[in-house]
Amino acid sequence: MASGDIPEDANEHCPGTQSESAGKSDACEGCPNQEACATAPKGPDPDLVVIAERMANVKHKILVLSGKGGVGKSTFSAQLSFALAGMNLQIGLLDIDICGPSIPKMLGLEGQEIHQSNLGWSPVYVDDNLGVMSIGFMLPDPDEAVIWRGPRKNGLIKNFLKEVYWNELDFLVVDAPPGTSDEHISIVQCLGATGIDGAIIVTTPQQVSLIDVRKEINFCKKVGVKVLGVVENMSGLCQPLMDFKFMRMTETGEHIDVSERVREYLREKAPELQNLIACSEVFDSSSGGAEKMCREMDVPFLGKVPLDPQLCKAAEEGKSCFIDKKCQVSAPALKIVIEKMIEKNGFSSMLVDSA
């Protein structure tokens, strides 16, 4: 695990200048700093003291992780933050997905910039009680690729933790990139001394995702981060029957839209069917999905959230899925998952205090 400062020109997987293995590990071979690191005096990382001071007013810190990309982790992070803020709690959302920062869009903050005061970097606020920090606010062009090696990513994460002035927070939600690489090691190391409440892990039901999620759970166990629970996202496609598009396929393979004819038929001949919710399994869950995996690995299962086109639309528009009744399938499922996370991990008293 990395320890201490990491030079910008260091090799990937640099152990840090203050590590006992600095200049001596296999990762140090060929690094221009190898000799200096090997002979430099070792000591505690002074940045960790600064980070601890910054985090002193943050009551709870939650990581949102996924073993695999594309499972809806950032969507969950955004909606979790919206939900907690809706409970009159003070929330910060920190996006440490350096190469794929999607949080600014999912919070409706595209085009915003970070401002600096004598207290440090100011988060960008959605509401008075929901602030956001992301590298997405620093890019001059949203299409610009961030091509950074591990040491530079770790340096930015440290700067986020040292420089951002959150004031007092009930929860800091950290949206991490998929996997178990540099960013994850860095955030655990930097926040470890201040106390991480745990991680919520997001997956989809099929084995190709669960294989990577098992690695994520084992990562948490190895670094001492409690698994607050696993969420099975995209657990089947569900939406009101009347919202579906109905197509007729011709002999030549052409698709003809017959949606209005079908809806009119249902209105006239079977009006009792109009309020039905239609569901279809998108991913193969015959292996038992996340729930079975959680039993096998002895971690909490928080519940299932269906793939809901309205939730996807809310994420695209940077809106909370809880503010209206459009996300009538996904919003209740997310609410159950979040309430279970709060109840099972002893956060319920905070809701009483904020009432």
Number of C-alpha atoms within 10 A of each C-alpha: 13 21 21 21 19 22 16 14 12 22 20 15 18 25 25 22 27 21 23 16 18 26 26 15 15 12 17 23 12 12 15 14 18 19 14 12 22 19 11 12 11 14 12 11 16 10 16 20 15 14 21 19 14 19 25 13 13 21 17 18 20 22 25 23 29 33 24 23 16 13 19 18 25 26 23 21 26 26 26 21 25 23 22 22 20 16 13 16 20 24 28 28 27 24 27 25 22 22 15 14 21 21 28 22 17 23 26 17 18 15 14 13 18 16 11 13 9 7 11 14 18 20 24 20 16 16 12 9 18 25 22 26 25 24 23 28 22 13 14 10 10 12 7 10 11 14 9 12 15 18 25 18 21 25 17 15 24 20 14 21 23 21 17 21 18 25 15 16 20 21 21 24 24 23 26 24 25 22 18 20 12 19 23 22 16 22 19 19 17 25 17 16 13 21 18 19 17 19 23 24 25 28 31 30 27 19 19 13 20 21 14 18 25 19 16 23 25 15 18 20 12 9 13 13 20 17 23 23 22 28 28 25 23 21 26 21 17 22 22 16 15 20 13 12 12 15 13 12 10 9 7 6 8 10 12 11 13 12 16 12 11 15 20 13 12 15 14 10 10 11 12 10 13 14 10 11 14 13 16 12 14 16 16 15 15 9 12 12 21 29 19 12 21 17 11 9 11 10 16 19 23 24 20 24 25 24 23 22 17 18 23 17 15 21 23 15 14 21 19 22 24 20 12 9 11 15 21 18 21 24 24 15 15 24 16 15 21 19 15 18 22 17 11 14 12 9 14 14 10 15 13 9 9 11 8
